[in-house]
Amino acid sequence: MNHSNDFIEACFSEFDNQGDNKIGVKHVADLSRALGLNPTNHALKVMIQALKEERITFEQYLPIYKALEKKESEKEYDAAAFKEGFRLFDIDNSGRLPVAELERILSKLGEKLNMDEASAILQPVTDSDGQVDYDKLINYVTS
């Protein structure tokens, strides 16, 4: 991401709904994602619990952003492991899965997504038959 502190602060200000130069800790996830990060709910929960406050200043948020950004840059994705996981659900070994099945999987397993989030991820790689080629999906989400 590598945003400037001024840009991060400008985005932070957009989440200040009380005009006190603070945001509610419940908005840390949304702000971080708006800035292009994709932290896990667990990582956010740990960082937010450490704050022990309902609202935080930009100076308190910036180290959280930097830690999440660092963690994000260190992520490595193993495409082969993703593919092996999808193969477990690919009964006919076609390399494709029904979009409805993938939406269900994404909403029930791991870092659970709501149906709108799952649909948003899958829509660009869903063909006219309602099938998702999981190689295309893996390339889409890891690039």
Secondary structure, 3 states (H helix, E strand, C coil): CCCCHHHHHHHHHHCCCCCCCEEEHHHHHHHHHHCCCCCCHHHHHHHHHHHCCCEEEHHHHHHHHHHHHHHHHCCCCCHHHHHHHHHCCCCCCCCEEEHHHHHHHHHHCCCCCCHHHHHHHHHHHECCCCEEEHHHHHHHHHC
